[in-house]
């Protein structure tokens, strides 16, 4: 089984800055105030929770990426209503793989989301999505129908289809 999705290029730091501005790492700074919107928080946040994401979580996302991300979560829920999301992390200012020698992660712009990180972990090799090897690696991973639904909105760069690295928890909004 292969995932039939429109491929988009990798969302680079350069393109992220063009699209979303230059984050400064200060969670209370001017960039964050202007660009980050909170969802969920048991109804205390500015916007409602993302569809399917636990209501109690505070989900922080770039304002410009928020509608596409919301549409993706809604499409995933519709495509796979039985899948229960336990965690979803979006905005956090950090370097790739928490390594300061690496470039900034797209999470720094609030334009990437990690869904259920504990069961969809990063691997440092290519694994064909939903191949036998994949299913062995991710027995409790995101279901095929869920991922297909999530990506159906288009313009999403999914870590599960990368070459040399496999990061199925991760999706970036390449085209907001
Ligand atoms: Zn990620």
Boltz pocket constraint, residues with backbone or C-beta under 6 A from the ligand:
constraints:
  - pocket:
      binder: B
      contacts: [[A, 107], [A, 112], [A, 113], [A, 114], [A, 169], [A, 170], [A, 171]]
      max_distance: 6.0
